[in-house]
């Protein structure tokens, strides 16, 4: 009788529903509050799971997506960042709860709680993230209906003596379907790099703005108040621990210092005499024939660094365009752990992700002081990436600090022009 009653009770219990596809309102629990982003879950024609992370207007495909029916567990993995979200679905299949973890060091992890709720079926479209100039095409109207913070601002973070520049642009709502209700996109430009695509929302009665970004590596949350004098004052949280404050004043002429003048060469050190292990552990001098060319670009980078990922995507493009004309590109990786097996494996994943066809070496750990010791050609390694332009004789002709990526709009276009002008000049010298 007891077995029959139990069987009848189980038969009456609601069945667990499959995980719902479509747009999801997602967030990480930051020390500053909810760090919101859009998540889209899809199924390919062959039944494989797909996912996109959106920080409007950027759309990123999640490299690895897995769903377990047995555990009702979703895994979103970003292997090139050593980062993953693991979340469990509720019985209705329209809520997720779990955690995001990203490696910070040999034995250190950043960890933040994750949650998401389904918003609507997927009706959006994938937007290109590498189309130069797309963010500049729609000029913002200068009418009274627009919040007064749109435009360019001279910004200052309390922890940084160097200046920053903030730019806010209106989103074209016709081309987006943001579940999080983003109104505008923005970023901060700094001498070390930019903060990539920040999706923004503005509370007009309270004169407050919120910006956030999650891309598998970054977990950024900005909040600010528009003050009576027209300036901005706010807070910045990164990951699970970092907090800073910042201020900004409108300045349409705000610019960063010349990135080609911030990092200097040291006398008495030759680039071609430096040596680092390749991905097999074999020590290689930078003057070897494999690395030679009519012109050379040497990138100091880390697989963990989103600005480096942006630049690497661009360098892979340059390699395809200029390689046949004699351009050689070499990447020197400064990684998180110092464990060669792990770090070289991570560089391999990075190379696969970006379809890199030029050589990569493991140069050391990401700590900037130690990196400066490992690469004594420079007065100091201040930023990842740092990019060297080298002539056919092995002489360094220019050093560029940081990278202004696609989110920076006009600054990114100028960077591309500067890089390609330098490359063309070096190639022309050897004709």
C-alpha positions as CSV (number, residue, x, y, z in Angstrom):
1,X,0.0,0.0,0.0
2,X,2.8,2.4,0.9
3,X,4.6,1.8,-2.4
4,X,1.3,2.4,-4.3
5,X,0.8,5.7,-2.5
6,X,4.3,6.8,-3.1
7,X,4.0,6.0,-6.8
8,X,0.7,7.9,-7.0
9,X,2.3,10.9,-5.3
10,X,5.3,11.0,-7.7
11,X,3.0,10.7,-10.7
12,X,1.1,13.8,-9.5
13,X,4.4,15.8,-9.0
14,X,5.1,18.4,-11.7
15,X,7.7,17.3,-14.2
16,X,10.9,19.3,-14.4
17,X,10.8,21.5,-17.5
18,X,13.8,21.8,-20.0
19,X,16.0,24.8,-19.8
20,X,14.3,27.7,-21.6
21,X,16.0,29.3,-24.6
22,X,15.9,33.0,-25.3
23,X,17.0,36.2,-23.7
24,X,17.9,36.2,-20.0
25,X,18.4,39.0,-17.5
26,X,21.7,38.0,-15.9
27,X,23.8,39.5,-13.2
28,X,26.8,38.9,-10.9
29,X,26.6,39.9,-7.3
30,X,29.3,42.7,-7.0
31,X,30.2,44.4,-3.8
32,X,28.6,47.4,-5.4
33,X,25.3,45.7,-6.2
34,X,24.0,43.8,-9.2
35,X,26.3,43.8,-12.2
36,X,23.9,43.3,-15.0
37,X,24.4,41.9,-18.5
38,X,22.4,40.1,-21.1
39,X,22.7,36.3,-21.7
40,X,21.2,34.6,-24.8
41,X,20.7,30.8,-24.8
42,X,20.4,29.1,-28.2
43,X,20.4,25.6,-29.8
44,X,22.2,25.0,-33.1
45,X,20.6,23.0,-35.9
46,X,22.6,20.0,-34.7
47,X,21.2,20.3,-31.2
48,X,24.4,21.7,-29.6
49,X,24.0,24.4,-27.0
50,X,25.1,27.9,-27.8
51,X,25.2,31.1,-25.8
52,X,26.0,34.8,-26.2
53,X,27.0,37.4,-23.6
54,X,25.9,41.0,-24.5
55,X,27.3,44.2,-23.2
56,X,25.4,46.4,-25.7
57,X,26.3,46.9,-28.4
58,X,29.0,44.1,-28.2
59,X,27.8,40.5,-28.7
60,X,30.3,37.7,-27.6
61,X,29.8,34.1,-28.4
62,X,30.6,31.9,-25.4
63,X,33.3,29.5,-26.6
64,X,32.1,26.4,-24.7
65,X,28.6,25.7,-23.6
66,X,27.4,22.5,-21.8
67,X,24.1,21.4,-20.3
68,X,23.6,18.4,-18.1
69,X,20.0,17.0,-18.0
70,X,20.9,14.8,-15.0
71,X,22.3,17.6,-12.9
72,X,20.2,20.4,-14.5
73,X,23.5,22.3,-14.7
74,X,24.6,24.8,-17.2
75,X,28.4,25.5,-17.8
76,X,29.5,28.6,-19.7
77,X,33.3,28.4,-20.2
78,X,35.8,31.0,-21.5
79,X,38.9,28.8,-21.8
80,X,41.2,31.6,-23.2
81,X,40.5,33.5,-19.9
82,X,40.5,30.4,-17.6
83,X,37.1,31.5,-16.6
84,X,33.7,29.8,-16.3
85,X,30.1,30.1,-15.0
86,X,28.5,27.1,-13.5
87,X,24.7,27.4,-12.7
88,X,21.8,25.2,-11.7
89,X,18.3,25.6,-13.3
90,X,15.1,25.6,-11.3
91,X,12.3,23.1,-12.0
92,X,10.6,25.5,-14.4
93,X,13.7,26.0,-16.5
94,X,13.5,29.8,-16.4
95,X,15.8,30.7,-13.5
96,X,19.6,30.0,-13.0
97,X,21.7,30.3,-9.9
98,X,25.4,29.6,-9.5
99,X,28.9,31.1,-9.5
100,X,31.4,32.7,-11.8
101,X,35.1,31.9,-11.2
102,X,38.2,33.3,-12.9
103,X,41.8,32.5,-12.1
104,X,43.8,35.5,-10.7
105,X,47.0,33.7,-9.9
106,X,48.7,30.4,-9.2
107,X,46.4,29.7,-6.2
108,X,44.0,32.7,-6.4
109,X,40.5,32.9,-7.9
110,X,38.0,35.7,-8.3
111,X,34.5,34.3,-7.4
112,X,31.1,36.0,-7.7
113,X,27.6,34.7,-7.4
114,X,25.6,34.5,-10.6
115,X,21.9,34.5,-11.3
116,X,19.7,34.9,-14.3
117,X,16.0,34.8,-15.2
118,X,14.5,34.3,-18.7
119,X,13.2,37.5,-20.2
120,X,11.8,36.6,-23.6
121,X,12.3,34.3,-26.6
122,X,15.4,35.2,-28.7
123,X,14.4,37.8,-31.3
124,X,17.7,39.7,-31.7
125,X,20.6,39.2,-34.0
126,X,24.3,38.9,-33.6
127,X,26.1,42.2,-34.0
128,X,29.6,42.5,-35.3
129,X,32.2,43.4,-32.6
130,X,35.1,44.2,-34.9
131,X,33.5,46.6,-37.4
132,X,35.7,49.7,-37.1
133,X,33.9,53.0,-36.7
134,X,30.5,51.5,-36.2
135,X,30.1,53.3,-32.9
136,X,30.9,56.7,-34.5
137,X,28.2,56.4,-37.2
138,X,25.2,57.6,-35.2
139,X,25.7,61.1,-33.9
140,X,23.8,62.0,-30.8
141,X,21.2,64.7,-31.1
142,X,22.0,67.8,-29.0
143,X,18.4,68.4,-27.9
144,X,17.0,68.9,-24.4
145,X,15.5,65.4,-24.3
146,X,19.0,63.8,-24.1
147,X,20.6,63.3,-20.7
148,X,23.3,65.9,-20.2
149,X,26.2,63.5,-19.6
150,X,26.4,62.3,-23.2
151,X,29.7,63.1,-24.9
152,X,33.4,63.3,-23.8
153,X,34.6,63.8,-20.2
154,X,38.0,64.3,-18.5
155,X,38.0,61.6,-15.8
156,X,40.1,60.8,-12.8
157,X,40.3,57.7,-10.7
158,X,41.4,58.3,-7.1
159,X,43.9,55.4,-7.2
160,X,45.6,56.6,-10.4
161,X,47.7,59.7,-10.9
162,X,47.4,59.4,-14.7
163,X,44.4,61.0,-16.5
164,X,41.5,59.1,-18.0
165,X,38.9,60.0,-20.6
166,X,35.3,58.8,-20.6
167,X,33.0,58.7,-23.6
168,X,29.3,58.0,-23.6
169,X,27.3,57.2,-26.8
170,X,23.6,56.6,-27.3
171,X,22.6,53.1,-28.4
172,X,20.6,52.5,-31.5
173,X,17.7,50.7,-30.0
174,X,16.5,49.4,-33.4
175,X,19.5,47.1,-33.6
176,X,19.4,45.7,-30.0
177,X,17.1,43.7,-27.8
178,X,18.7,44.2,-24.4
179,X,16.9,42.5,-21.6
180,X,18.7,44.7,-19.1
181,X,17.3,47.9,-20.6
182,X,20.6,49.5,-21.5
183,X,20.2,53.1,-22.8
184,X,23.7,53.9,-23.9
185,X,27.2,52.5,-24.3
186,X,30.4,54.0,-23.0
187,X,34.0,53.3,-21.9
188,X,36.9,54.8,-20.1
189,X,40.2,55.3,-21.9
190,X,43.3,55.1,-19.8
191,X,47.1,55.1,-20.4
192,X,47.0,51.3,-19.7
193,X,44.1,50.5,-22.0
194,X,40.3,50.9,-22.2
195,X,37.5,49.4,-20.1
196,X,35.9,47.9,-23.2
197,X,32.1,48.0,-23.8
198,X,30.2,49.3,-20.8
199,X,26.4,49.0,-21.1
200,X,24.8,52.0,-19.4
201,X,21.4,52.9,-17.9
202,X,20.3,56.4,-16.7
203,X,17.8,57.1,-14.0
204,X,16.6,60.6,-15.1
205,X,14.7,61.7,-12.0
206,X,17.6,60.8,-9.8
207,X,20.3,62.0,-12.2
208,X,22.2,58.7,-11.7
209,X,23.9,56.5,-14.1
210,X,25.0,52.8,-13.9
211,X,27.4,51.1,-16.3
212,X,28.4,47.4,-16.3
213,X,30.5,44.9,-18.3
214,X,30.9,41.2,-18.1
215,X,32.9,39.5,-20.9
216,X,34.3,36.4,-19.3
217,X,37.3,38.3,-17.9
218,X,36.1,41.7,-16.9
219,X,33.4,42.1,-14.2
220,X,33.0,45.9,-14.0
221,X,30.4,48.0,-12.3
222,X,30.3,51.8,-12.3
223,X,27.8,54.1,-10.6
224,X,27.8,57.9,-10.6
225,X,25.7,60.9,-9.7
226,X,25.3,63.9,-12.0
227,X,26.0,66.8,-9.6
228,X,24.5,70.3,-9.7
229,X,27.7,71.8,-11.2
230,X,27.4,69.3,-14.1
231,X,30.3,67.1,-13.0
232,X,30.1,63.4,-12.3
233,X,31.1,61.6,-9.0
234,X,31.0,57.9,-8.6
235,X,32.3,54.5,-7.6
236,X,33.9,51.7,-9.5
237,X,34.0,48.0,-8.5
238,X,36.0,45.4,-10.4
239,X,35.6,41.7,-9.7
240,X,34.9,40.5,-6.2
241,X,37.2,42.9,-4.3
242,X,38.5,46.0,-6.0
243,X,36.8,49.4,-5.3
244,X,37.8,52.9,-6.4
245,X,36.1,56.3,-6.7
246,X,36.2,58.6,-9.7
247,X,35.2,62.0,-10.9
248,X,34.6,63.5,-14.3
249,X,34.0,66.9,-15.9
250,X,32.8,67.6,-19.4
251,X,35.7,68.3,-21.8
252,X,35.1,67.7,-25.5
253,X,38.9,68.2,-26.0
254,X,40.0,65.6,-23.4
255,X,42.8,63.4,-24.7
256,X,45.3,60.9,-23.3
257,X,49.0,61.5,-23.5
258,X,50.7,60.1,-26.6
259,X,50.9,56.3,-26.1
260,X,54.1,56.2,-28.1
261,X,55.8,58.4,-25.5
262,X,55.0,56.7,-22.2
263,X,57.4,53.7,-22.2
264,X,61.1,54.2,-23.0
265,X,63.9,52.1,-24.3
266,X,66.9,51.4,-22.1
267,X,70.5,51.8,-23.4
268,X,72.8,48.8,-23.8
269,X,70.1,46.1,-24.3
270,X,69.5,44.4,-27.6
271,X,66.1,42.9,-28.5
272,X,67.7,40.1,-30.5
273,X,69.8,38.9,-27.5
274,X,66.8,38.3,-25.3
275,X,65.6,34.7,-25.0
276,X,62.4,33.0,-23.8
277,X,61.0,29.4,-24.0
278,X,58.6,28.4,-26.8
279,X,55.5,26.4,-26.1
280,X,57.6,23.2,-26.0
281,X,59.9,24.7,-23.4
282,X,62.9,25.3,-25.8
283,X,64.8,28.5,-25.2
284,X,64.6,30.8,-28.3
285,X,66.6,33.9,-29.0
286,X,64.5,36.7,-30.5
287,X,67.2,37.2,-33.1
288,X,66.6,33.8,-34.7
289,X,65.7,33.6,-38.3
290,X,62.1,32.4,-37.5
291,X,61.4,35.7,-35.9
292,X,63.1,37.9,-38.6
293,X,61.3,40.1,-41.1
294,X,61.5,43.3,-43.1
295,X,59.5,44.7,-40.3
296,X,58.6,43.2,-36.9
297,X,55.9,43.7,-34.3
298,X,56.6,42.3,-30.8
299,X,53.6,42.2,-28.4
300,X,54.0,41.8,-24.6
301,X,50.6,40.4,-23.6
302,X,48.7,38.1,-21.2
303,X,46.0,35.6,-22.2
304,X,44.1,36.9,-19.1
305,X,44.0,40.5,-20.4
306,X,40.9,41.6,-22.4
307,X,42.8,44.5,-24.0
308,X,45.4,42.1,-25.1
309,X,42.7,39.9,-26.6
310,X,41.4,42.9,-28.5
311,X,44.9,43.7,-29.8
312,X,45.7,40.1,-30.7
313,X,42.5,40.0,-32.8
314,X,43.9,43.0,-34.7
315,X,47.4,41.6,-34.9
316,X,46.1,38.4,-36.4
317,X,44.4,40.6,-39.1
318,X,47.6,42.5,-39.7
319,X,49.5,39.2,-40.1
320,X,47.1,38.1,-42.8
321,X,47.4,41.4,-44.6
322,X,51.1,42.1,-44.3
323,X,52.8,38.7,-43.7
324,X,53.4,38.1,-47.4
325,X,55.1,41.5,-47.7
326,X,57.6,40.7,-44.9
327,X,55.9,41.6,-41.6
328,X,56.8,39.3,-38.7
329,X,54.7,39.3,-35.5
330,X,55.8,37.7,-32.2
331,X,53.9,37.4,-29.0
332,X,55.5,37.3,-25.6
333,X,53.1,35.9,-23.0
334,X,53.3,37.0,-19.3
335,X,51.0,34.6,-17.5
336,X,49.4,34.2,-14.1
337,X,50.9,31.2,-12.4
338,X,54.6,30.7,-13.3
339,X,53.8,27.0,-13.8
340,X,55.1,26.4,-17.4
341,X,52.9,23.5,-18.1
342,X,49.8,25.4,-17.2
343,X,50.8,28.7,-18.7
344,X,52.0,27.2,-22.0
345,X,48.7,25.3,-22.2
346,X,46.8,28.5,-21.6
347,X,48.7,30.2,-24.4
348,X,47.8,27.3,-26.7
349,X,44.1,27.8,-26.0
350,X,44.5,31.5,-26.6
351,X,46.2,30.8,-30.0
352,X,43.4,28.4,-31.0
353,X,40.7,30.9,-29.9
354,X,42.2,33.7,-32.0
355,X,43.4,31.5,-34.9
356,X,46.9,32.8,-34.4
357,X,49.4,31.8,-37.1
358,X,52.5,33.7,-35.8
359,X,54.8,32.4,-33.0
360,X,54.2,32.8,-29.3
361,X,56.7,32.5,-26.4
362,X,56.2,32.2,-22.7
363,X,58.1,35.2,-21.3
364,X,57.3,35.1,-17.6
365,X,54.7,36.0,-15.0
366,X,52.2,38.9,-15.2
367,X,53.7,40.8,-12.2
368,X,54.9,44.0,-13.8
369,X,58.1,44.3,-11.7
370,X,59.1,40.8,-12.5
371,X,58.1,41.3,-16.2
372,X,60.4,44.4,-16.3
373,X,63.3,42.2,-15.0
374,X,62.5,39.6,-17.7
375,X,62.3,42.2,-20.4
376,X,65.0,44.7,-19.6
377,X,64.9,46.4,-23.0
378,X,62.2,48.8,-21.5
379,X,62.5,51.2,-18.6
380,X,59.5,49.5,-17.2
381,X,56.6,47.2,-18.2
382,X,53.7,49.4,-17.3
383,X,50.8,48.0,-19.4
384,X,49.5,44.9,-21.1
385,X,49.7,45.0,-24.0
386,X,52.9,46.9,-24.8
387,X,53.8,46.7,-28.5
388,X,57.2,47.2,-30.1
389,X,57.8,48.1,-33.8
390,X,61.1,46.9,-35.0
391,X,63.0,47.4,-38.2
392,X,64.8,44.8,-40.3
393,X,68.1,45.4,-38.4
394,X,66.5,44.5,-35.0
395,X,66.4,48.1,-33.8
396,X,63.2,49.1,-32.0
397,X,61.7,52.2,-33.7
398,X,58.6,52.7,-31.5
399,X,57.0,51.5,-28.3
400,X,53.2,51.7,-27.9
401,X,51.8,51.4,-24.4
402,X,48.3,50.0,-23.9
403,X,45.5,49.5,-26.5
404,X,42.4,51.5,-27.4
405,X,40.0,48.8,-28.5
406,X,36.8,48.9,-30.6
407,X,34.7,50.4,-27.7
408,X,36.8,53.6,-27.9
409,X,35.5,54.5,-31.3
410,X,37.6,57.3,-32.9
411,X,40.6,56.4,-30.7
412,X,40.6,52.9,-32.0
413,X,40.5,54.2,-35.6
414,X,43.4,56.4,-34.9
415,X,45.4,53.6,-33.4
416,X,44.8,51.4,-36.4
417,X,46.0,54.3,-38.7
418,X,49.1,54.8,-36.5
419,X,50.0,51.1,-36.4
420,X,49.6,50.6,-40.2
421,X,51.5,53.8,-41.0
422,X,54.4,52.5,-39.0
423,X,54.3,49.1,-40.6
424,X,54.1,50.6,-44.1
425,X,57.1,52.9,-43.3
426,X,59.2,50.0,-42.0
427,X,58.4,47.8,-45.0
428,X,59.2,50.6,-47.4
429,X,62.6,51.1,-45.9
430,X,63.8,47.6,-47.0
431,X,62.7,47.8,-50.6
